[in-house]
């Protein structure tokens, strides 16, 4: 099965994407999966299903994302994909490039406001580990970021870190995040099924 056969939503309609995204564990959910003891808190947050559509920081990220991807030579992606063995594990990488050998390079773009960083935060490392989980075809992820001061780039070009699948941080966080996210998905499915039964009464 190609990764193209695993599209849950093509992302062309943001509301449809949100509906497809809600009952699964996506990369932004996995980014929060830090403690096994906090699964109930993660579930409650997930079930709130607030109508958050972004703020000035997320909008800024969307503005800068096409430039970062063009600079890196990676086509933009808005589609939501699921893992080959679990339709409840999903991700929407910012970019997907098919390499000459048929393998994939994914891209994750971030806009950093008033901060100088040397790479992903711990939560962003979890996000990258999850994308590798969803895309076994990917050998690497280009983590791209711009550092903004008063809305302008601090450097002439975006910064980039190529993260390989076998990076020690990816190996470490995959081992810790996967059990938490799997438990979260199981509880989410039970909660959604219970809600469906209540709605049917």
N, C-alpha and C positions, 0 to 999 in steps of 0.2 A: 504493500500500500504506500503510495506516494504521500508526502505531506499535503499535497494539493487535494487529496481525497479526504482530508481530515478537517475541512473548513466547517466550523459551526455557524459562522455568520460572516458575510463578506465585508461587513463594516461600512457599507455605503450609506446606511441609515443608522444614525447614532442611537436612536431609541430602540431599534431592533437589536443592535449590538448589545445594548445594555440589558435587554431582556434575556438574550442568550448567555450573557456573561454572569448574570446574577446567580443561577443555580449551580455554578461550577466554582472551582478554586482556580483563580487566575494568578498571574505573576505578582500583581499588587497585593493579593491576599497572602500569598506565600511569603512576600517580603516582611509581613508582620508576624509570621509564625516563629517566634523566638523561644517560647517556653511551652512544654507539654502541659504544664499545670494551668495554662491560660486558655485552653481550647474553648471553654465555656464563654469566656469574654470575647474571643474571636467570633464565636457563633452568634452571640448577641449583636455584635457590631454588624455582622453580615446580614442578619435578619432585619435590621433596622431599615435597610434598603432606602436610605434617604435619597433625595433628589439632587445630590451634589453633582453639579455639571462643571465644576472647576472654579478656580479663582484666578487672581492676576498672575500667580506663579505658574499654574498649569497652562493658562493662555499664553504666557510668555514662552513656555516650552514648546507649545504647538507652533508658535511663530518661528522659532529658531530651528525646529526639527528639520524642515526641508533643506535648509542651508547646510546643516551638519551632514545630512545624508548625501547631498550632492557633492560636498567636499570629499566625503569618504568613498564616493562612487557606488553607493548601495541604494537600490530601489526602495522607495517607501512602501510600507505595508500597513493596512488598516484592518485586515481580516483576523478573525479569532479562530485559532486552531486548537484541536485537542490532541492529547497524547495517544499513541497507537493502541495502548492496552487499557486506557481509562478515559472515556469521554467526559468525565468530570474534572479532569486536569487540563487546564487550557492556558493559552498565552496569546498575546497580540504583540509580537516584537515590532519595533518601530521600522525596521528594515529587514529585507531578506535578499541576499545575493547568492545565486547559484554559481559555485566555483567551477573551474574547468573539469575537475574530477567528478562533478555531480553532487558533491557535498555542499553544505550550506555555511555561509557566514551570516549570522544575525547581527542586528544593530540595536542598541539601546541608547537613546539620546536624553540628555539632561541639561537644563539651564540652571546654573548655580548663581544665585543672587548675592552679591557682596561677599562671596567666599572664594578662597583659593584652596583647591583640593588636589590631591595627587592620584585620585581614582575613586572607585565606588565606596559609598558608605556600607556599613554592615547590612542594612536592610536592602540596599541595591545589590550587594553580593548574593543575598538570598533570592532576589528577583532573577538574577542571571542564572543561578543554579536551577531555578524552576524552569527557565526557558530551555536549558539543556535537557531537562526531564521531558518536556513536551516535544522537543525536536531532537530525537536521536540521530537525525541526519546532519545536525550541526556540529562542526568541529571547533568552531570558535565564535565568539561574539565581540564585535567592535563596540566598546563602551566609549561613547562620544559625549563631550560636554563643552559648554562655553561658560566662562566666568564673566558675569555682567556687573558693571558698576554704573549706576544711573541709567540703566537700560542699554548700555553699550558694552561691546566686548572688550575685555581687558587686554587680550592678545589679538594679533592679526588673524590668527586661524583658530579653529576649534582644537581641543585637545583630544587625544585618542589613546586608549589602552586596548590592545587585542588580548582577550582572555581565552585561553584554550580550554577545551573540555577537561583536560587532566590537571588543571591548575589545582594546587593543594587546597585553596580556599573553596573552590567549587566542590571538590570531593568531600571536604569536611561538612559544608553546609547542606549538601544534598542528603547526607546521612542523618542530619538533625532535623531538617525541614520536612522531608518526605513523610515520616511517621505522624508528625503533627498535622500536616495538611490532609493526610489520608483519614485521620480521625475526625478532623473538622468536616470533611466532605461527608463522611458517614452520618454524622450528627445533623448536618444540614439537610441531607436527604430525608431523614426521619422527620425533622421539623416541617419540611415542605409537604411531605405526604400527609402529616397530621393536619396541616392547615388546609390542604385540599379536601380532606374528609369533612372538616368543619364547614368549609364553604359549601359543600354539597348537601348539608342538612337543611 
